Amino acid sequence: MTARERRKAILEALCLRRFDTLDNLAFEFKVSKRTIRYDIELLSLSYPIYTVQGNGGGIHVDEKYRLGKSYLKDEQKELLERLLPSLDGKDAEVMKSIIRTFGLKGVTK
């Protein structure tokens, strides 16, 4: 398994489980904890993945994020939000639903 394949598999596992620990992922993918840390650091640059330290800590994926779903980039979402005040009635409601559905904060992919 290449590093890219492993990172994709880690992302898929986190999206399925919503949470896991460094130790579990290292064991599952048969790599060191240091490798998992590096993988998580890289993944968190493009996906809403974050770590929590201490008791109950671990690696989390944002509860609203779903793998395979398209999300707006920050600049796309900001443009739609700037255009929203110029709309009224049904058009404004449709725009709000687009922003709610595809505007997960922090996702750049």
Backbone torsions as a table, in degrees:
resi	resn	phi	psi	omega
1	MET	NA	128.4	177.6
2	THR	-77.7	167.0	178.5
3	ALA	-61.0	-39.5	179.4
4	ARG	-64.3	-44.1	178.1
5	GLU	-63.2	-40.6	179.6
6	ARG	-63.7	-43.9	179.7
7	ARG	-63.6	-39.4	176.8
8	LYS	-63.2	-42.4	179.1
9	ALA	-66.2	-37.4	177.2
10	ILE	-63.7	-46.4	178.6
11	LEU	-59.6	-44.6	179.0
12	GLU	-61.8	-42.8	179.4
13	ALA	-63.6	-44.5	179.7
14	LEU	-65.1	-38.8	178.7
15	CYS	-66.5	-32.8	178.0
16	LEU	-74.4	-45.1	-174.9
17	ARG	-89.7	-25.2	-176.3
18	ARG	74.7	-17.4	-176.8
19	PHE	-160.6	145.4	170.6
20	ASP	-159.3	173.2	179.7
21	THR	-106.8	158.6	176.8
22	LEU	-58.0	-45.8	-179.4
23	ASP	-60.4	-45.2	-179.0
24	ASN	-63.5	-43.3	179.9
25	LEU	-66.3	-40.5	178.1
26	ALA	-61.5	-43.2	178.5
27	PHE	-65.1	-47.5	-177.2
28	GLU	-60.7	-41.1	-176.1
29	PHE	-97.8	4.1	174.6
30	LYS	55.0	46.4	175.3
31	VAL	-133.7	173.5	-179.6
32	SER	-76.5	161.4	175.9
33	LYS	-62.8	-33.8	178.2
34	ARG	-61.9	-40.8	178.1
35	THR	-64.2	-42.3	178.3
36	ILE	-63.9	-42.7	177.6
37	ARG	-56.2	-45.6	-180.0
38	TYR	-64.5	-43.9	178.3
39	ASP	-59.8	-44.2	-179.5
40	ILE	-65.3	-40.2	177.8
41	GLU	-59.8	-45.2	178.4
42	LEU	-66.8	-43.8	179.7
43	LEU	-62.8	-37.0	-177.1
44	SER	-68.3	-13.8	175.9
45	LEU	-73.4	-24.1	-176.8
46	SER	-119.4	-14.8	-176.0
47	TYR	-131.0	155.3	-178.3
48	PRO	-79.0	69.1	179.3
49	ILE	-111.8	137.0	179.6
50	TYR	-145.2	159.9	179.4
51	THR	-113.5	150.6	177.1
52	VAL	-125.4	129.2	-179.6
53	GLN	-88.0	159.1	171.9
54	GLY	87.0	-167.9	-178.3
55	ASN	-59.5	127.3	-176.8
56	GLY	80.3	5.8	-178.7
57	GLY	-78.4	174.9	179.0
58	GLY	154.9	-157.5	-177.0
59	ILE	-108.0	126.6	-176.1
60	HIS	-121.9	154.4	168.8
61	VAL	-117.7	140.9	-178.5
62	ASP	-49.6	134.2	-175.4
63	GLU	-62.3	-23.9	-179.0
64	LYS	-89.2	-13.3	-176.4
65	TYR	-77.8	135.3	176.0
66	ARG	-128.7	128.7	179.3
67	LEU	-64.6	136.6	178.7
68	GLY	90.0	-8.7	177.9
69	LYS	-90.9	140.2	178.8
70	SER	-84.2	138.4	179.0
71	TYR	-125.5	152.7	175.9
72	LEU	-72.3	143.6	169.4
73	LYS	-72.6	159.3	-178.2
74	ASP	-54.4	-44.3	-177.8
75	GLU	-68.4	-31.5	176.3
76	GLN	-67.3	-44.6	179.5
77	LYS	-63.4	-43.0	179.9
78	GLU	-62.0	-39.7	177.7
79	LEU	-62.4	-47.1	179.4
80	LEU	-61.7	-38.6	178.3
81	GLU	-66.7	-34.4	176.9
82	ARG	-70.2	-33.0	180.0
83	LEU	-77.5	-25.1	-175.2
84	LEU	-53.2	-44.6	-179.2
85	PRO	-61.5	-22.2	179.9
86	SER	-82.0	-4.8	-179.9
87	LEU	-102.7	156.7	175.7
88	ASP	-143.2	165.8	177.1
89	GLY	59.6	-135.5	-175.9
90	LYS	-62.2	-37.5	179.1
91	ASP	-60.1	-42.0	178.5
92	ALA	-64.6	-40.7	178.9
93	GLU	-65.5	-40.3	178.0
94	VAL	-63.6	-44.1	179.6
95	MET	-61.8	-43.0	178.1
96	LYS	-60.9	-39.3	-179.4
97	SER	-68.9	-35.1	176.3
98	ILE	-63.6	-46.0	-179.8
99	ILE	-63.2	-43.5	179.0
100	ARG	-64.0	-43.1	-174.9
101	THR	-72.5	-40.7	-172.2
102	PHE	-114.9	5.0	-172.7
103	GLY	-104.3	42.4	179.5
104	LEU	-61.9	121.6	-177.8
105	LYS	-64.0	137.4	174.1
106	GLY	90.3	-5.3	179.7
107	VAL	-94.0	128.9	-177.7
108	THR	-114.1	4.3	179.2
109	LYS	-106.4	NA	NA
